[in-house]
Amino acid sequence: MPTFNVQLFEGRTVEQKRKFVAEVTRVTCETLGCRL
């Protein structure tokens, strides 16, 4: 599984950040054939 370092400007909610991480993880695994 690859490692990502993401920096966001202020203003995003915790829920937005959690959803972002979940989607990046899902798409990465789907694209690269990784297991969740």
PDBQT receptor file of N, H, CA, C and O in Angstrom, charges set to zero:
ATOM      1  N   MET A   1       0.847  -1.175   0.000  1.00  0.00    +0.000 N 
ATOM      2  CA  MET A   1       0.000   0.000   0.000  1.00  0.00    +0.000 C 
ATOM      3  C   MET A   1       0.892   1.238   0.000  1.00  0.00    +0.000 C 
ATOM      4  O   MET A   1       1.799   1.342   0.826  1.00  0.00    +0.000 OA
ATOM      5  N   PRO A   2       0.653   2.162  -0.897  1.00  0.00    +0.000 N 
ATOM      6  CA  PRO A   2       1.438   3.391  -0.926  1.00  0.00    +0.000 C 
ATOM      7  C   PRO A   2       1.129   4.295   0.266  1.00  0.00    +0.000 C 
ATOM      8  O   PRO A   2       0.117   4.129   0.947  1.00  0.00    +0.000 OA
ATOM      9  N   THR A   3       2.002   5.229   0.495  1.00  0.00    +0.000 N 
ATOM     10  H   THR A   3       2.824   5.364  -0.058  1.00  0.00    +0.000 HD
ATOM     11  CA  THR A   3       1.813   6.213   1.554  1.00  0.00    +0.000 C 
ATOM     12  C   THR A   3       1.650   7.590   0.926  1.00  0.00    +0.000 C 
ATOM     13  O   THR A   3       2.402   7.960   0.024  1.00  0.00    +0.000 OA
ATOM     14  N   PHE A   4       0.674   8.342   1.400  1.00  0.00    +0.000 N 
ATOM     15  H   PHE A   4       0.063   8.041   2.133  1.00  0.00    +0.000 HD
ATOM     16  CA  PHE A   4       0.415   9.685   0.901  1.00  0.00    +0.000 C 
ATOM     17  C   PHE A   4       0.596  10.690   2.026  1.00  0.00    +0.000 C 
ATOM     18  O   PHE A   4       0.284  10.403   3.181  1.00  0.00    +0.000 OA
ATOM     19  N   ASN A   5       1.098  11.859   1.686  1.00  0.00    +0.000 N 
ATOM     20  H   ASN A   5       1.352  12.092   0.747  1.00  0.00    +0.000 HD
ATOM     21  CA  ASN A   5       1.193  12.970   2.626  1.00  0.00    +0.000 C 
ATOM     22  C   ASN A   5       0.369  14.101   2.029  1.00  0.00    +0.000 C 
ATOM     23  O   ASN A   5       0.744  14.683   1.011  1.00  0.00    +0.000 OA
ATOM     24  N   VAL A   6      -0.750  14.406   2.665  1.00  0.00    +0.000 N 
ATOM     25  H   VAL A   6      -1.054  13.934   3.492  1.00  0.00    +0.000 HD
ATOM     26  CA  VAL A   6      -1.672  15.422   2.148  1.00  0.00    +0.000 C 
ATOM     27  C   VAL A   6      -1.717  16.585   3.126  1.00  0.00    +0.000 C 
ATOM     28  O   VAL A   6      -1.866  16.392   4.333  1.00  0.00    +0.000 OA
ATOM     29  N   GLN A   7      -1.587  17.782   2.597  1.00  0.00    +0.000 N 
ATOM     30  H   GLN A   7      -1.466  17.939   1.617  1.00  0.00    +0.000 HD
ATOM     31  CA  GLN A   7      -1.706  18.983   3.412  1.00  0.00    +0.000 C 
ATOM     32  C   GLN A   7      -2.899  19.777   2.905  1.00  0.00    +0.000 C 
ATOM     33  O   GLN A   7      -3.004  20.062   1.712  1.00  0.00    +0.000 OA
ATOM     34  N   LEU A   8      -3.795  20.130   3.813  1.00  0.00    +0.000 N 
ATOM     35  H   LEU A   8      -3.710  19.898   4.782  1.00  0.00    +0.000 HD
ATOM     36  CA  LEU A   8      -4.995  20.883   3.460  1.00  0.00    +0.000 C 
ATOM     37  C   LEU A   8      -4.974  22.232   4.164  1.00  0.00    +0.000 C 
ATOM     38  O   LEU A   8      -4.473  22.363   5.281  1.00  0.00    +0.000 OA
ATOM     39  N   PHE A   9      -5.523  23.221   3.494  1.00  0.00    +0.000 N 
ATOM     40  H   PHE A   9      -5.930  23.115   2.587  1.00  0.00    +0.000 HD
ATOM     41  CA  PHE A   9      -5.721  24.506   4.150  1.00  0.00    +0.000 C 
ATOM     42  C   PHE A   9      -6.811  24.366   5.200  1.00  0.00    +0.000 C 
ATOM     43  O   PHE A   9      -7.634  23.452   5.128  1.00  0.00    +0.000 OA
ATOM     44  N   GLU A  10      -6.819  25.260   6.165  1.00  0.00    +0.000 N 
ATOM     45  H   GLU A  10      -6.151  26.001   6.223  1.00  0.00    +0.000 HD
ATOM     46  CA  GLU A  10      -7.846  25.251   7.205  1.00  0.00    +0.000 C 
ATOM     47  C   GLU A  10      -9.220  25.441   6.583  1.00  0.00    +0.000 C 
ATOM     48  O   GLU A  10      -9.358  25.957   5.474  1.00  0.00    +0.000 OA
ATOM     49  N   GLY A  11     -10.224  25.015   7.320  1.00  0.00    +0.000 N 
ATOM     50  H   GLY A  11     -10.112  24.596   8.221  1.00  0.00    +0.000 HD
ATOM     51  CA  GLY A  11     -11.589  25.257   6.879  1.00  0.00    +0.000 C 
ATOM     52  C   GLY A  11     -12.370  23.994   6.567  1.00  0.00    +0.000 C 
ATOM     53  O   GLY A  11     -13.585  24.052   6.380  1.00  0.00    +0.000 OA
ATOM     54  N   ARG A  12     -11.694  22.853   6.507  1.00  0.00    +0.000 N 
ATOM     55  H   ARG A  12     -10.706  22.807   6.658  1.00  0.00    +0.000 HD
ATOM     56  CA  ARG A  12     -12.391  21.599   6.257  1.00  0.00    +0.000 C 
ATOM     57  C   ARG A  12     -12.844  21.013   7.586  1.00  0.00    +0.000 C 
ATOM     58  O   ARG A  12     -12.142  21.108   8.592  1.00  0.00    +0.000 OA
ATOM     59  N   THR A  13     -14.017  20.410   7.576  1.00  0.00    +0.000 N 
ATOM     60  H   THR A  13     -14.588  20.332   6.758  1.00  0.00    +0.000 HD
ATOM     61  CA  THR A  13     -14.516  19.784   8.797  1.00  0.00    +0.000 C 
ATOM     62  C   THR A  13     -13.854  18.422   8.984  1.00  0.00    +0.000 C 
ATOM     63  O   THR A  13     -13.272  17.866   8.053  1.00  0.00    +0.000 OA
ATOM     64  N   VAL A  14     -13.953  17.902  10.190  1.00  0.00    +0.000 N 
ATOM     65  H   VAL A  14     -14.426  18.354  10.946  1.00  0.00    +0.000 HD
ATOM     66  CA  VAL A  14     -13.422  16.570  10.476  1.00  0.00    +0.000 C 
ATOM     67  C   VAL A  14     -14.120  15.545   9.584  1.00  0.00    +0.000 C 
ATOM     68  O   VAL A  14     -13.478  14.627   9.073  1.00  0.00    +0.000 OA
ATOM     69  N   GLU A  15     -15.409  15.696   9.399  1.00  0.00    +0.000 N 
ATOM     70  H   GLU A  15     -15.930  16.441   9.814  1.00  0.00    +0.000 HD
ATOM     71  CA  GLU A  15     -16.158  14.761   8.554  1.00  0.00    +0.000 C 
ATOM     72  C   GLU A  15     -15.657  14.800   7.109  1.00  0.00    +0.000 C 
ATOM     73  O   GLU A  15     -15.536  13.751   6.476  1.00  0.00    +0.000 OA
ATOM     74  N   GLN A  16     -15.368  15.977   6.583  1.00  0.00    +0.000 N 
ATOM     75  H   GLN A  16     -15.467  16.829   7.097  1.00  0.00    +0.000 HD
ATOM     76  CA  GLN A  16     -14.832  16.097   5.221  1.00  0.00    +0.000 C 
ATOM     77  C   GLN A  16     -13.470  15.414   5.120  1.00  0.00    +0.000 C 
ATOM     78  O   GLN A  16     -13.188  14.731   4.135  1.00  0.00    +0.000 OA
ATOM     79  N   LYS A  17     -12.643  15.592   6.118  1.00  0.00    +0.000 N 
ATOM     80  H   LYS A  17     -12.873  16.146   6.918  1.00  0.00    +0.000 HD
ATOM     81  CA  LYS A  17     -11.317  14.977   6.114  1.00  0.00    +0.000 C 
ATOM     82  C   LYS A  17     -11.425  13.457   6.173  1.00  0.00    +0.000 C 
ATOM     83  O   LYS A  17     -10.699  12.753   5.471  1.00  0.00    +0.000 OA
ATOM     84  N   ARG A  18     -12.317  12.960   6.996  1.00  0.00    +0.000 N 
ATOM     85  H   ARG A  18     -12.906  13.532   7.566  1.00  0.00    +0.000 HD
ATOM     86  CA  ARG A  18     -12.510  11.509   7.105  1.00  0.00    +0.000 C 
ATOM     87  C   ARG A  18     -13.010  10.917   5.796  1.00  0.00    +0.000 C 
ATOM     88  O   ARG A  18     -12.544   9.864   5.360  1.00  0.00    +0.000 OA
ATOM     89  N   LYS A  19     -13.961  11.601   5.175  1.00  0.00    +0.000 N 
ATOM     90  H   LYS A  19     -14.340  12.456   5.529  1.00  0.00    +0.000 HD
ATOM     91  CA  LYS A  19     -14.491  11.128   3.896  1.00  0.00    +0.000 C 
ATOM     92  C   LYS A  19     -13.400  11.143   2.830  1.00  0.00    +0.000 C 
ATOM     93  O   LYS A  19     -13.297  10.212   2.032  1.00  0.00    +0.000 OA
ATOM     94  N   PHE A  20     -12.592  12.187   2.815  1.00  0.00    +0.000 N 
ATOM     95  H   PHE A  20     -12.675  12.944   3.464  1.00  0.00    +0.000 HD
ATOM     96  CA  PHE A  20     -11.489  12.299   1.863  1.00  0.00    +0.000 C 
ATOM     97  C   PHE A  20     -10.529  11.122   2.010  1.00  0.00    +0.000 C 
ATOM     98  O   PHE A  20     -10.170  10.482   1.022  1.00  0.00    +0.000 OA
ATOM     99  N   VAL A  21     -10.119  10.839   3.235  1.00  0.00    +0.000 N 
ATOM    100  H   VAL A  21     -10.410  11.359   4.038  1.00  0.00    +0.000 HD
ATOM    101  CA  VAL A  21      -9.189   9.735   3.491  1.00  0.00    +0.000 C 
ATOM    102  C   VAL A  21      -9.807   8.407   3.063  1.00  0.00    +0.000 C 
ATOM    103  O   VAL A  21      -9.136   7.578   2.448  1.00  0.00    +0.000 OA
ATOM    104  N   ALA A  22     -11.069   8.206   3.384  1.00  0.00    +0.000 N 
ATOM    105  H   ALA A  22     -11.614   8.879   3.884  1.00  0.00    +0.000 HD
ATOM    106  CA  ALA A  22     -11.743   6.964   3.005  1.00  0.00    +0.000 C 
ATOM    107  C   ALA A  22     -11.783   6.792   1.489  1.00  0.00    +0.000 C 
ATOM    108  O   ALA A  22     -11.565   5.691   0.984  1.00  0.00    +0.000 OA
ATOM    109  N   GLU A  23     -12.057   7.859   0.773  1.00  0.00    +0.000 N 
ATOM    110  H   GLU A  23     -12.235   8.753   1.183  1.00  0.00    +0.000 HD
ATOM    111  CA  GLU A  23     -12.140   7.784  -0.689  1.00  0.00    +0.000 C 
ATOM    112  C   GLU A  23     -10.772   7.601  -1.332  1.00  0.00    +0.000 C 
ATOM    113  O   GLU A  23     -10.638   6.841  -2.291  1.00  0.00    +0.000 OA
ATOM    114  N   VAL A  24      -9.762   8.283  -0.822  1.00  0.00    +0.000 N 
ATOM    115  H   VAL A  24      -9.871   8.901  -0.043  1.00  0.00    +0.000 HD
ATOM    116  CA  VAL A  24      -8.406   8.091  -1.351  1.00  0.00    +0.000 C 
ATOM    117  C   VAL A  24      -7.986   6.635  -1.146  1.00  0.00    +0.000 C 
ATOM    118  O   VAL A  24      -7.418   6.019  -2.047  1.00  0.00    +0.000 OA
ATOM    119  N   THR A  25      -8.260   6.095   0.015  1.00  0.00    +0.000 N 
ATOM    120  H   THR A  25      -8.722   6.595   0.748  1.00  0.00    +0.000 HD
ATOM    121  CA  THR A  25      -7.924   4.704   0.313  1.00  0.00    +0.000 C 
ATOM    122  C   THR A  25      -8.668   3.755  -0.616  1.00  0.00    +0.000 C 
ATOM    123  O   THR A  25      -8.071   2.835  -1.175  1.00  0.00    +0.000 OA
ATOM    124  N   ARG A  26      -9.963   3.974  -0.784  1.00  0.00    +0.000 N 
ATOM    125  H   ARG A  26     -10.448   4.722  -0.330  1.00  0.00    +0.000 HD
ATOM    126  CA  ARG A  26     -10.787   3.103  -1.625  1.00  0.00    +0.000 C 
ATOM    127  C   ARG A  26     -10.309   3.109  -3.073  1.00  0.00    +0.000 C 
ATOM    128  O   ARG A  26     -10.125   2.053  -3.678  1.00  0.00    +0.000 OA
ATOM    129  N   VAL A  27     -10.109   4.301  -3.623  1.00  0.00    +0.000 N 
ATOM    130  H   VAL A  27     -10.259   5.159  -3.132  1.00  0.00    +0.000 HD
ATOM    131  CA  VAL A  27      -9.703   4.413  -5.028  1.00  0.00    +0.000 C 
ATOM    132  C   VAL A  27      -8.292   3.863  -5.236  1.00  0.00    +0.000 C 
ATOM    133  O   VAL A  27      -8.020   3.235  -6.259  1.00  0.00    +0.000 OA
ATOM    134  N   THR A  28      -7.408   4.089  -4.290  1.00  0.00    +0.000 N 
ATOM    135  H   THR A  28      -7.630   4.599  -3.459  1.00  0.00    +0.000 HD
ATOM    136  CA  THR A  28      -6.052   3.554  -4.396  1.00  0.00    +0.000 C 
ATOM    137  C   THR A  28      -6.082   2.031  -4.428  1.00  0.00    +0.000 C 
ATOM    138  O   THR A  28      -5.433   1.410  -5.270  1.00  0.00    +0.000 OA
ATOM    139  N   CYS A  29      -6.824   1.440  -3.525  1.00  0.00    +0.000 N 
ATOM    140  H   CYS A  29      -7.351   1.945  -2.841  1.00  0.00    +0.000 HD
ATOM    141  CA  CYS A  29      -6.917  -0.022  -3.480  1.00  0.00    +0.000 C 
ATOM    142  C   CYS A  29      -7.583  -0.574  -4.736  1.00  0.00    +0.000 C 
ATOM    143  O   CYS A  29      -7.153  -1.596  -5.271  1.00  0.00    +0.000 OA
ATOM    144  N   GLU A  30      -8.613   0.088  -5.197  1.00  0.00    +0.000 N 
ATOM    145  H   GLU A  30      -8.962   0.917  -4.762  1.00  0.00    +0.000 HD
ATOM    146  CA  GLU A  30      -9.305  -0.335  -6.417  1.00  0.00    +0.000 C 
ATOM    147  C   GLU A  30      -8.359  -0.269  -7.621  1.00  0.00    +0.000 C 
ATOM    148  O   GLU A  30      -8.328  -1.188  -8.440  1.00  0.00    +0.000 OA
ATOM    149  N   THR A  31      -7.605   0.798  -7.723  1.00  0.00    +0.000 N 
ATOM    150  H   THR A  31      -7.630   1.544  -7.058  1.00  0.00    +0.000 HD
ATOM    151  CA  THR A  31      -6.726   1.018  -8.871  1.00  0.00    +0.000 C 
ATOM    152  C   THR A  31      -5.503   0.105  -8.849  1.00  0.00    +0.000 C 
ATOM    153  O   THR A  31      -5.110  -0.437  -9.882  1.00  0.00    +0.000 OA
ATOM    154  N   LEU A  32      -4.906  -0.064  -7.676  1.00  0.00    +0.000 N 
ATOM    155  H   LEU A  32      -5.225   0.376  -6.837  1.00  0.00    +0.000 HD
ATOM    156  CA  LEU A  32      -3.660  -0.824  -7.566  1.00  0.00    +0.000 C 
ATOM    157  C   LEU A  32      -3.857  -2.278  -7.154  1.00  0.00    +0.000 C 
ATOM    158  O   LEU A  32      -2.899  -3.050  -7.114  1.00  0.00    +0.000 OA
ATOM    159  N   GLY A  33      -5.087  -2.649  -6.851  1.00  0.00    +0.000 N 
ATOM    160  H   GLY A  33      -5.865  -2.021  -6.883  1.00  0.00    +0.000 HD
ATOM    161  CA  GLY A  33      -5.360  -4.024  -6.466  1.00  0.00    +0.000 C 
ATOM    162  C   GLY A  33      -4.929  -4.352  -5.047  1.00  0.00    +0.000 C 
ATOM    163  O   GLY A  33      -4.618  -5.503  -4.742  1.00  0.00    +0.000 OA
ATOM    164  N   CYS A  34      -4.909  -3.351  -4.179  1.00  0.00    +0.000 N 
ATOM    165  H   CYS A  34      -5.161  -2.416  -4.427  1.00  0.00    +0.000 HD
ATOM    166  CA  CYS A  34      -4.562  -3.560  -2.767  1.00  0.00    +0.000 C 
ATOM    167  C   CYS A  34      -5.784  -4.044  -1.999  1.00  0.00    +0.000 C 
ATOM    168  O   CYS A  34      -6.923  -3.866  -2.433  1.00  0.00    +0.000 OA
ATOM    169  N   ARG A  35      -5.528  -4.654  -0.862  1.00  0.00    +0.000 N 
ATOM    170  H   ARG A  35      -4.603  -4.799  -0.509  1.00  0.00    +0.000 HD
ATOM    171  CA  ARG A  35      -6.619  -5.026   0.033  1.00  0.00    +0.000 C 
ATOM    172  C   ARG A  35      -6.831  -3.918   1.048  1.00  0.00    +0.000 C 
ATOM    173  O   ARG A  35      -5.881  -3.245   1.449  1.00  0.00    +0.000 OA
ATOM    174  N   LEU A  36      -8.077  -3.729   1.461  1.00  0.00    +0.000 N 
ATOM    175  H   LEU A  36      -8.848  -4.276   1.135  1.00  0.00    +0.000 HD
ATOM    176  CA  LEU A  36      -8.382  -2.730   2.496  1.00  0.00    +0.000 C 
ATOM    177  C   LEU A  36      -8.050  -3.255   3.861  1.00  0.00    +0.000 C 
ATOM    178  O   LEU A  36      -8.241  -2.554   4.855  1.00  0.00    +0.000 OA
TER     179      LEU A  36
